[in-house]
Amino acid sequence: MRAARALATLDEVELGDHVCWRMDPSAAFPTDARAYVADGALYGDKLVFVAPSRGASALTRPASDRLPPASVVLDLPDHADTESVLAAVRREARTAVRQGFRSVRVLTERVPTTAPGGAEELLAQELKLDEFASESGAIVVCAFRPSLWDAPELERAACMHPHETGTRAPRPAFRMFSTGADRWSVDGVIDSECAAAFNAALRAAMRHTAEVRLQFDTLGMIDAAGMQALVDAARHLPGRRIDVEGANETVRLCWELAGYADAAVPVVMAP
């Protein structure tokens, strides 16, 4: 069973992990991931680097930290959509199995985008990468330079990773991560400060499926703003539905008192 946790270093990654790496301001990508890369060779994993076009040269230029032979660089367009990214990563994972590797280790540096819909596209990619790691046993590390990111945007992205490491890597208010096809575990606290991030995560998860299942077994608390964010996400697209499992008695009572236990609301809250 997957569980959220913090890592002291990238040396602690395990199969199935999806890690938010908050890089030190002085870190060099991918040089500072050399232990992660070296461990890939040690354990028989294939390295897959996901790089936008503008960043590919940094990964392929001759240098002392030249990439190992058992690696591939996916030189994708700057604004590659989620389906293209996942298709490329899955293709490399299938190839790695045929080649006799244990698994794949994915490494990518995330860069902010100002493209229309770019913020939601990033969340959708992170959720799908998490689902990929969960189902395949791959390891996925997403590097973020905090200095490049608006704090709320970085917080939203961090919430899509069950694991985190790096300089001053605080635990996100909540985390949403895959526990099966279209099934997501939500832990932590969802209140007015992170309700917008929760809504964005749910909308991203519902983009290509009519029904999403959430597990609230480890959720500490969800307030009125969080409940409204949940309902608004379910209503964002027609014909969508969210099934919530594992909600404690207090959460279910608050849900009923708020008037959401109604057939017209496309969210079902169950024990």
C-alpha positions as CSV (number, residue, x, y, z in Angstrom):
1,M,0.0,0.0,0.0
2,R,1.4,3.4,-1.0
3,A,1.9,5.9,1.7
4,A,3.0,9.5,1.8
5,R,6.5,10.1,3.3
6,A,9.4,12.5,3.3
7,L,12.9,11.5,2.0
8,A,16.1,12.8,3.5
9,T,17.8,12.4,0.1
10,L,17.1,10.8,-3.3
11,D,19.1,7.8,-2.1
12,E,16.0,6.7,-0.2
13,V,13.7,6.3,-3.3
14,E,11.9,3.1,-3.7
15,L,10.0,1.4,-6.6
16,G,6.7,3.1,-7.1
17,D,7.8,6.5,-5.6
18,H,6.8,9.8,-7.2
19,V,9.0,12.5,-5.6
20,C,8.8,16.3,-5.5
21,W,12.4,17.4,-5.3
22,R,12.7,21.0,-4.2
23,M,16.2,21.9,-5.4
24,D,18.7,23.9,-3.6
25,P,19.2,27.3,-5.2
26,S,22.8,26.4,-6.1
27,A,21.9,22.9,-7.4
28,A,22.8,22.0,-11.0
29,F,20.5,19.8,-13.0
30,P,21.0,16.9,-13.6
31,T,24.4,16.9,-11.8
32,D,23.0,17.0,-8.3
33,A,21.0,13.9,-9.1
34,R,24.1,11.8,-9.8
35,A,23.5,9.5,-6.8
36,Y,20.0,8.8,-8.1
37,V,21.4,8.2,-11.5
38,A,24.2,6.0,-10.2
39,D,21.8,3.9,-8.1
40,G,19.9,3.3,-11.3
41,A,22.8,1.5,-12.8
42,L,23.5,-0.4,-9.5
43,Y,19.9,-1.7,-9.3
44,G,19.5,-2.4,-13.0
45,D,17.1,0.5,-13.8
46,K,17.0,2.4,-17.1
47,L,17.2,6.2,-16.8
48,V,14.6,8.2,-18.6
49,F,15.1,12.0,-18.7
50,V,12.1,14.0,-19.7
51,A,13.3,17.4,-21.1
52,P,11.6,20.2,-22.9
53,S,13.4,21.2,-26.2
54,R,15.1,24.1,-24.5
55,G,16.6,21.9,-21.8
56,A,17.7,18.8,-23.8
57,S,21.1,20.2,-24.7
58,A,22.0,20.5,-21.0
59,L,21.4,16.7,-20.7
60,T,23.2,15.6,-23.8
61,R,26.3,17.9,-24.0
62,P,29.6,16.2,-23.4
63,A,30.7,16.7,-19.8
64,S,32.2,15.0,-16.8
65,D,28.7,14.1,-15.7
66,R,27.9,12.4,-19.0
67,L,24.8,10.3,-18.9
68,P,25.2,6.5,-18.5
69,P,24.7,4.2,-21.5
70,A,21.5,2.8,-20.0
71,S,19.6,6.1,-20.4
72,V,17.4,7.9,-22.9
73,V,16.5,11.6,-23.2
74,L,12.9,12.4,-24.3
75,D,13.3,15.7,-26.1
76,L,9.7,16.8,-26.0
77,P,8.1,20.1,-27.1
78,D,8.0,22.8,-24.5
79,H,4.2,22.5,-24.1
80,A,3.8,18.8,-24.7
81,D,0.3,17.6,-23.5
82,T,-0.2,15.0,-20.9
83,E,-1.1,12.2,-23.3
84,S,2.1,12.8,-25.3
85,V,4.3,12.8,-22.2
86,L,2.7,9.7,-20.7
87,A,2.8,7.8,-24.0
88,A,6.5,8.5,-24.4
89,V,7.3,7.4,-20.8
90,R,5.2,4.3,-21.0
91,R,6.9,3.4,-24.3
92,E,10.3,3.6,-22.7
93,A,9.1,1.5,-19.7
94,R,7.9,-1.3,-22.0
95,T,11.2,-1.2,-23.9
96,A,13.1,-1.4,-20.6
97,V,11.3,-4.5,-19.7
98,R,12.1,-6.2,-23.0
99,Q,15.7,-5.1,-22.6
100,G,15.9,-6.8,-19.2
101,F,16.0,-3.8,-16.9
102,R,14.3,-4.0,-13.5
103,S,12.4,-0.8,-14.0
104,V,12.8,2.8,-15.2
105,R,13.9,5.9,-13.2
106,V,12.4,9.0,-14.6
107,L,14.0,12.4,-13.9
108,T,12.6,15.7,-15.1
109,E,13.0,19.3,-14.2
110,R,9.7,21.2,-14.1
111,V,9.7,24.8,-15.5
112,P,6.7,27.2,-15.1
113,T,4.7,28.0,-18.2
114,T,2.5,30.9,-19.2
115,A,0.7,29.0,-21.9
116,P,-3.2,29.0,-21.6
117,G,-4.2,26.1,-19.5
118,G,-0.6,25.3,-18.6
119,A,-1.1,25.2,-14.9
120,E,-3.9,22.6,-15.1
121,E,-1.9,20.7,-17.7
122,L,1.0,20.4,-15.3
123,L,-1.3,19.0,-12.5
124,A,-2.8,16.5,-15.0
125,Q,0.7,15.4,-16.0
126,E,1.8,15.0,-12.3
127,L,-1.3,12.9,-11.5
128,K,-0.8,10.7,-14.5
129,L,2.9,10.3,-13.7
130,D,1.9,9.3,-10.2
131,E,-0.6,6.8,-11.6
132,F,2.2,5.4,-13.9
133,A,4.6,5.1,-11.0
134,S,2.0,3.3,-8.9
135,E,0.9,0.8,-11.5
136,S,4.3,0.1,-13.0
137,G,6.7,0.3,-10.1
138,A,8.7,3.0,-11.8
139,I,10.5,5.7,-9.9
140,V,9.6,9.3,-10.9
141,V,11.5,12.3,-9.6
142,C,10.3,15.8,-10.5
143,A,12.8,18.6,-9.8
144,F,11.5,22.1,-9.0
145,R,13.6,25.3,-8.5
146,P,11.6,27.2,-5.9
147,S,13.1,30.5,-7.1
148,L,11.4,30.0,-10.5
149,W,7.9,29.3,-9.1
150,D,5.1,31.3,-7.7
151,A,4.6,29.9,-4.2
152,P,0.9,28.8,-4.6
153,E,1.8,27.2,-8.0
154,L,4.6,25.2,-6.4
155,E,2.4,24.2,-3.5
156,R,-0.3,22.9,-5.9
157,A,2.3,20.8,-7.8
158,A,3.8,19.5,-4.6
159,C,0.4,18.3,-3.5
160,M,0.4,15.9,-6.5
161,H,3.4,14.0,-5.1
162,P,3.1,11.5,-2.3
163,H,6.8,11.9,-1.5
164,E,9.1,15.0,-1.2
165,T,12.7,15.8,-0.6
166,G,15.1,18.6,-0.9
167,T,16.0,21.9,0.7
168,R,13.3,23.2,3.0
169,A,10.7,20.7,1.7
170,P,7.7,21.3,3.9
171,R,4.9,18.8,4.0
172,P,2.0,20.1,1.7
173,A,-1.3,20.8,3.4
174,F,-2.7,17.8,1.6
175,R,-1.5,15.2,-0.8
176,M,-3.5,13.4,-3.5
177,F,-1.9,10.3,-5.0
178,S,-2.8,7.2,-7.0
179,T,-3.9,3.9,-5.4
180,G,-5.4,2.4,-8.5
181,A,-7.0,3.3,-11.8
182,D,-8.9,6.5,-11.3
183,R,-8.7,6.0,-7.5
184,W,-6.9,8.6,-5.4
185,S,-6.0,8.7,-1.7
186,V,-6.2,12.1,-0.1
187,D,-4.4,12.8,3.2
188,G,-3.6,15.8,5.3
189,V,-6.0,18.8,5.8
190,I,-8.1,20.6,3.2
191,D,-9.2,24.0,4.4
192,S,-9.8,27.4,2.9
193,E,-6.1,28.0,2.3
194,C,-5.7,25.0,0.0
195,A,-9.3,24.5,-1.3
196,A,-8.4,26.0,-4.7
197,A,-5.5,23.6,-5.0
198,F,-7.8,20.7,-4.1
199,N,-10.3,21.8,-6.7
200,A,-7.6,22.1,-9.4
201,A,-6.3,18.7,-8.6
202,L,-9.8,17.1,-8.9
203,R,-10.5,18.9,-12.1
204,A,-7.3,17.6,-13.6
205,A,-8.1,14.0,-12.4
206,M,-11.6,14.2,-14.0
207,R,-10.5,15.5,-17.4
208,H,-10.6,12.1,-19.1
209,T,-12.8,9.9,-16.9
210,A,-16.5,10.1,-15.9
211,E,-16.0,8.7,-12.4
212,V,-13.3,9.4,-9.8
213,R,-12.9,7.6,-6.5
214,L,-11.4,9.3,-3.5
215,Q,-10.2,7.6,-0.4
216,F,-10.4,9.8,2.8
217,D,-9.1,7.1,5.2
218,T,-6.1,9.2,6.1
219,L,-7.7,12.7,5.6
220,G,-7.4,14.7,8.9
221,M,-10.0,17.3,8.2
222,I,-11.9,19.0,5.4
223,D,-13.8,22.3,6.1
224,A,-16.7,24.0,4.3
225,A,-14.4,25.5,1.7
226,G,-12.9,22.1,1.0
227,M,-16.3,20.6,0.6
228,Q,-17.4,23.3,-1.8
229,A,-14.3,22.8,-3.8
230,L,-15.1,19.1,-4.0
231,V,-18.7,19.8,-5.2
232,D,-17.6,22.4,-7.7
233,A,-15.0,20.1,-9.2
234,A,-17.6,17.4,-9.7
235,R,-19.9,19.9,-11.4
236,H,-17.2,21.4,-13.6
237,L,-17.9,19.0,-16.5
238,P,-21.2,17.4,-17.3
239,G,-21.8,13.7,-16.5
240,R,-19.0,13.5,-13.9
241,R,-19.2,11.8,-10.5
242,I,-17.0,11.6,-7.5
243,D,-17.3,8.7,-5.0
244,V,-15.7,9.3,-1.6
245,E,-14.8,6.3,0.5
246,G,-13.5,6.0,4.0
247,A,-14.9,9.4,5.3
248,N,-15.1,9.4,9.1
249,E,-18.3,10.1,10.9
250,T,-17.6,13.8,11.6
251,V,-16.9,14.5,7.9
252,R,-20.1,12.7,6.9
253,L,-22.2,14.6,9.4
254,C,-20.8,17.9,8.3
255,W,-21.5,16.9,4.7
256,E,-25.1,16.2,5.5
257,L,-25.5,19.4,7.6
258,A,-24.1,21.4,4.6
259,G,-26.9,20.0,2.5
260,Y,-24.7,18.0,0.1
261,A,-26.2,14.6,0.8
262,D,-28.6,15.1,-2.1
263,A,-29.1,13.1,-5.3
264,A,-28.6,16.3,-7.3
265,V,-25.0,16.6,-6.0
266,P,-22.7,14.4,-8.1
267,V,-20.6,13.4,-5.1
268,V,-21.4,10.4,-2.9
269,M,-19.9,10.3,0.6
270,A,-19.6,6.8,2.1
271,P,-18.0,5.4,5.3
